[in-house]
Amino acid sequence: MDLLIIADTHIPVRARDLPAPVWTAAETADVVVHAGDWMEVALLDELTARSQRVIGVFGNNDGPDLRARLPEVARADLEGLRLAVVHETGQARGREQRCARDFPDVDVLVFGHSHIPWDSMTEGGMRLLNPGSPTDRRRQPYCTYVTARASAGELTDVEFHRLPRRG
């Protein structure tokens, strides 16, 4: 099962649309995971129309229309992989311990908010992934997104993709 993992798209505030490589990945993925801060429900509608399956949550910048349609925490079983998605996990210091405490039954926790790509493991083996942002790099050198594969209860082929800087 092929995954596209994105967060913090901030459409149309930070960009008018998702970059073309992200749309290509969305259209070919089995599942698109979005960890919040969509900004407008139109992106949720378009992503849902152009993707096989969307698993998403609302972020701190998402208004009542998105909050009415998306949960704060989403959970899914993907080919035996126990996935959870949340927008915020708090400060970097102590993140692994907090997430292990708050999500004890999860193999992979996807989060956003910081726009900083993150890939770490808790002591118990839970993987924490923040894809960064495909539209707002903030203080990062590149905008980013992640592709991965879920199979037989494992997450493999995790790749952080850098997008070219916009003109």
Helices and strands as residue ranges (DSSP letters): E 2-6, H 20-28, E 31-34, H 41-50, E 54-56, H 64-69, E 73-78, E 81-86, H 95-102, E 108-110, E 118-121, E 127-130, E 143-151, E 154-163
